[in-house]
Amino acid sequence: PGRYNLYLGGAFDGSRLSKLYAADLQHDEIVAALDPLFAAYAHGRGPGEKFSDFLIRSGIVSATTNGPDFHANTGPIAKAAV
């Protein structure tokens, strides 16, 4: 209880699944993980670009467009880029 997995990168239209970014986080750890991502998004997003699309384009999470690939490449893949 009180611990969560953070999934990022899913597409609103269902064409891309979310990817596990970080596991077993408490609320304050989720906020700490998201703050730099939101700051990077605010600074580097393209016109009309959705947050999840930005994460994929920036290499922060890898895209999952095929269900069997759901568990491949989990976790932050370019955390230092943020």
KAUR-V453803 format. One record per helix or strand of 3 or more residues. SS is the DSSP state (~ for helix, > for strand). FROM is the first residue (numbers start at 1). TO is the last residue. If there is no record, write none. Layout:
ss=SS from=FROM to=TO
ss=SS from=FROM to=TO
This chain:
ss=> from=4 to=8
ss=> from=19 to=25
ss=~ from=27 to=44
ss=~ from=51 to=57
ss=~ from=67 to=69
ss=~ from=79 to=81
